[in-house]
Amino acid sequence: MKVLPFLFFTMVFLCTVLIWKGVQAFERERFYRIEPEKFVVLFPRYAPNVPKVPPHPIVKDFKLRNGTIFVEEEKPCFVIYLDGRYYTCSLNGKLLGLASRSDLMRLPFLQDVDIIDLELSVPDKKILYNIKDIIRSPILAGISLGKRYVILLKGIVVYFRRWGDLKKYFNVIEDSFDVMVPKRVYFLSPNGVIVELRGDEDGQI
């Protein structure tokens, strides 16, 4: 008769161990599964995706999508001169940090801007957003937001009246770039005609 209680508690103990090991196996399977013969770790579908390219070290915003945190990177698009130093600026109008030598060589300069709390003013940000396709042009060397002109390679300057004219007819500027004279000043008319501006003997326009 004493054997029955012993067998009962033994069975309970074994069942508890089996259940505990089953829970552990389920938790492992829930997060990953290892197949030794293939030396592969398999993750479930809902595992967070790891980006192939690490985000830029300077980040500003965190956005939550489908339960996963993605870091929105700020890419340097311009160089701005401020208080004796050169800074990189993103397309969103945010100053990112000090510009390196390579930044000075490869990024266009942004001039005549209004900066508030290390960011461009709202009107300047709207201008950048409207001309975001232009900044990728390989002939662009600088943009003046306040005086409305662009600086091209070879020291060429092109004035315009409205930002809409620049956006609409920038392809005309690109097509005419090869025949433009270096270090000359031009004007882009509202109908897309490029006119060279000539000054007097003192070089005034």
PLY file of the C-alpha trace (Angstrom):
ply
format ascii 1.0
element vertex 205
property float x
property float y
property float z
element edge 204
property int vertex1
property int vertex2
end_header
0.00 0.00 0.00
2.94 2.33 0.66
4.10 1.82 -2.91
1.04 3.53 -4.42
1.70 7.01 -2.92
5.32 6.77 -4.02
4.30 5.89 -7.57
1.71 8.68 -7.56
4.20 11.37 -6.53
6.75 9.97 -8.99
4.26 10.26 -11.84
3.36 13.82 -10.79
7.04 14.78 -10.68
7.73 13.28 -14.11
4.70 15.01 -15.61
5.82 18.34 -14.12
9.31 17.92 -15.59
7.92 17.04 -19.01
5.55 20.01 -18.98
8.37 22.36 -17.91
10.66 21.11 -20.67
7.83 21.44 -23.16
7.28 25.06 -22.17
10.99 25.76 -22.56
11.01 24.15 -26.00
7.97 26.20 -26.99
9.63 29.43 -25.89
12.77 28.58 -27.86
10.70 27.71 -30.90
8.81 30.96 -30.48
11.92 33.08 -30.92
14.30 30.89 -32.90
14.98 27.35 -34.02
18.41 25.84 -34.61
18.96 23.04 -37.10
22.41 21.59 -36.33
22.66 19.67 -39.58
22.33 22.90 -41.55
24.03 25.22 -39.06
21.19 27.66 -39.62
19.22 29.71 -37.13
15.64 30.16 -38.32
13.67 33.16 -37.09
9.89 33.48 -37.26
8.18 35.86 -39.67
7.44 38.43 -37.02
11.09 38.84 -36.04
12.22 42.47 -36.53
13.96 43.14 -39.81
17.56 44.23 -39.46
18.54 46.89 -42.06
21.33 45.92 -44.44
22.94 49.34 -44.03
23.24 50.79 -40.51
21.46 54.12 -40.04
23.37 57.38 -40.13
24.98 58.11 -36.74
23.06 61.40 -36.50
19.35 60.75 -36.12
16.46 62.95 -35.10
13.20 61.00 -35.23
11.94 57.58 -34.19
8.84 56.24 -35.93
6.90 53.16 -34.89
5.66 50.91 -37.70
3.97 47.56 -37.09
5.48 47.27 -33.63
9.07 47.77 -34.81
11.15 50.89 -34.22
12.86 52.20 -37.35
15.46 54.93 -37.14
14.86 57.65 -39.73
18.24 58.83 -40.87
19.09 62.41 -41.84
21.37 62.48 -44.86
23.64 65.49 -45.43
22.47 67.31 -48.58
24.00 70.78 -48.22
26.77 72.73 -46.54
25.94 75.91 -44.61
28.41 78.51 -43.32
27.45 79.70 -39.84
29.47 81.66 -37.28
32.81 80.85 -38.85
32.14 77.14 -39.28
30.78 74.88 -42.01
27.88 72.58 -41.16
26.05 69.87 -43.06
22.31 70.31 -43.51
19.64 67.74 -44.34
16.87 68.08 -46.89
14.53 68.68 -43.94
16.49 71.82 -43.08
18.21 70.48 -39.95
21.86 71.12 -39.17
23.54 67.76 -38.61
27.09 68.56 -37.58
30.40 69.97 -38.69
31.18 69.42 -42.36
34.21 67.36 -43.31
36.54 68.07 -46.21
34.75 65.51 -48.35
31.43 67.22 -47.54
32.83 70.55 -48.73
33.90 68.95 -52.00
30.80 66.94 -52.85
27.81 68.83 -51.38
26.29 72.05 -52.74
26.39 75.18 -50.57
23.23 76.72 -49.17
23.41 80.51 -48.81
21.27 83.40 -47.54
19.15 81.28 -45.21
17.33 81.97 -41.95
18.39 79.61 -39.13
16.36 79.23 -35.94
17.47 76.80 -33.21
19.85 74.96 -35.55
17.13 74.54 -38.16
16.10 76.46 -41.23
13.02 78.63 -40.98
9.70 77.20 -42.12
9.66 79.20 -45.40
13.18 78.02 -46.25
12.20 74.42 -45.49
9.29 74.70 -47.90
11.62 75.95 -50.63
13.98 73.01 -50.12
11.09 70.57 -50.31
9.84 72.08 -53.57
13.27 71.86 -55.25
14.35 68.53 -53.79
14.76 67.01 -57.27
17.14 69.79 -58.33
19.71 69.23 -55.59
20.67 65.87 -57.10
21.95 67.55 -60.26
25.69 66.95 -60.77
26.19 70.51 -62.08
24.78 72.22 -58.98
27.36 73.85 -56.69
25.22 76.17 -54.56
21.81 77.73 -53.95
20.89 81.14 -52.55
17.48 80.97 -50.93
17.31 84.67 -50.12
18.57 86.14 -53.40
17.17 83.48 -55.75
20.10 82.27 -57.76
21.96 79.02 -58.25
25.68 78.51 -58.62
26.76 75.89 -61.13
30.09 74.27 -61.75
32.65 76.45 -63.57
31.50 79.39 -61.43
28.35 80.01 -63.46
25.56 81.95 -61.72
21.92 81.81 -62.85
19.32 84.20 -61.41
15.56 83.67 -61.60
12.38 85.37 -60.37
10.35 82.53 -58.94
11.24 79.14 -57.55
8.59 77.67 -59.79
10.57 78.89 -62.81
13.71 77.15 -61.56
11.86 73.91 -60.87
10.09 73.96 -64.23
13.03 74.91 -66.44
16.06 73.52 -64.62
16.34 70.93 -67.38
16.94 73.85 -69.78
19.84 74.96 -67.59
21.29 71.45 -67.62
20.97 71.21 -71.41
22.67 74.61 -71.85
25.44 74.04 -69.31
28.06 72.89 -71.82
27.77 76.09 -73.88
27.70 78.48 -70.91
30.81 80.57 -70.39
32.61 79.94 -67.07
32.24 82.64 -64.38
29.45 84.41 -66.28
26.09 85.50 -64.90
22.82 84.46 -66.55
19.10 85.00 -66.02
16.38 82.38 -66.42
13.26 84.08 -67.74
9.73 83.00 -66.72
9.28 81.37 -70.15
12.44 79.26 -69.86
14.88 81.38 -71.89
18.42 81.79 -70.54
19.92 85.25 -71.09
23.47 86.29 -70.28
23.66 89.40 -68.08
26.40 91.80 -69.12
27.69 94.61 -66.90
29.46 97.86 -67.60
33.19 98.41 -67.59
33.27 98.21 -63.78
31.69 94.78 -63.90
28.35 95.92 -62.47
25.25 94.12 -63.68
0 1
1 2
2 3
3 4
4 5
5 6
6 7
7 8
8 9
9 10
10 11
11 12
12 13
13 14
14 15
15 16
16 17
17 18
18 19
19 20
20 21
21 22
22 23
23 24
24 25
25 26
26 27
27 28
28 29
29 30
30 31
31 32
32 33
33 34
34 35
35 36
36 37
37 38
38 39
39 40
40 41
41 42
42 43
43 44
44 45
45 46
46 47
47 48
48 49
49 50
50 51
51 52
52 53
53 54
54 55
55 56
56 57
57 58
58 59
59 60
60 61
61 62
62 63
63 64
64 65
65 66
66 67
67 68
68 69
69 70
70 71
71 72
72 73
73 74
74 75
75 76
76 77
77 78
78 79
79 80
80 81
81 82
82 83
83 84
84 85
85 86
86 87
87 88
88 89
89 90
90 91
91 92
92 93
93 94
94 95
95 96
96 97
97 98
98 99
99 100
100 101
101 102
102 103
103 104
104 105
105 106
106 107
107 108
108 109
109 110
110 111
111 112
112 113
113 114
114 115
115 116
116 117
117 118
118 119
119 120
120 121
121 122
122 123
123 124
124 125
125 126
126 127
127 128
128 129
129 130
130 131
131 132
132 133
133 134
134 135
135 136
136 137
137 138
138 139
139 140
140 141
141 142
142 143
143 144
144 145
145 146
146 147
147 148
148 149
149 150
150 151
151 152
152 153
153 154
154 155
155 156
156 157
157 158
158 159
159 160
160 161
161 162
162 163
163 164
164 165
165 166
166 167
167 168
168 169
169 170
170 171
171 172
172 173
173 174
174 175
175 176
176 177
177 178
178 179
179 180
180 181
181 182
182 183
183 184
184 185
185 186
186 187
187 188
188 189
189 190
190 191
191 192
192 193
193 194
194 195
195 196
196 197
197 198
198 199
199 200
200 201
201 202
202 203
203 204
